[in-house]
Amino acid sequence: MKIVRKGELTHEQLTAIEYLSLPRNGGRSLEDIASECGISVRTLYDWRSSELFAAEVRRRTMQRVAEHLPAVMDTLTRKAMEGSSIRAVETWLKAQGMLSAEMVIRPAAPEDDRSNESIEAEIERLRLELGEIEDNEEEIEV
């Protein structure tokens, strides 16, 4: 039996490829697909182990994925424009070729030097501020 040559696929092979390129095989088991194609399950396994047949299944799968690309990009664009998702913005920029895989977008974190020196300086500033308030309260009471 001839397995697969581009342009020489049998009707049965094309039918099997259609099912195998669907998510979860279109809800069919390999036994169901073999029966639908009028072949044995063993033949279907043989076809699937063929590099050429597998390449055609991958090609058809990618073709199916590409059919949904406009809707996916539309949704991604809306999410990115809303600004509610950093991940959507990052993915959209990468899809546009404006951001490489090595580059990552992160939300800007406020600069906060939490060293011991900066904390001690803040405590001293607050003590002085409180001291001024207490001094002002004493002046008012006098």
Buried (B, 14 or more C-beta within 10 A) or exposed (E): EEBBEEEEBBEBBEBBBBBBBBEEBEEBEBEBBBBBBEBEBEBBEBBEEBEEBBEBBEEBBEEEEEEEEEEEEEEBBEBBEEEEEEEBBBBBBBBEEEBEEEEEEEEEEEEEEEEEEEEEEEEEEEEEEEEEEEEEEEEEEE
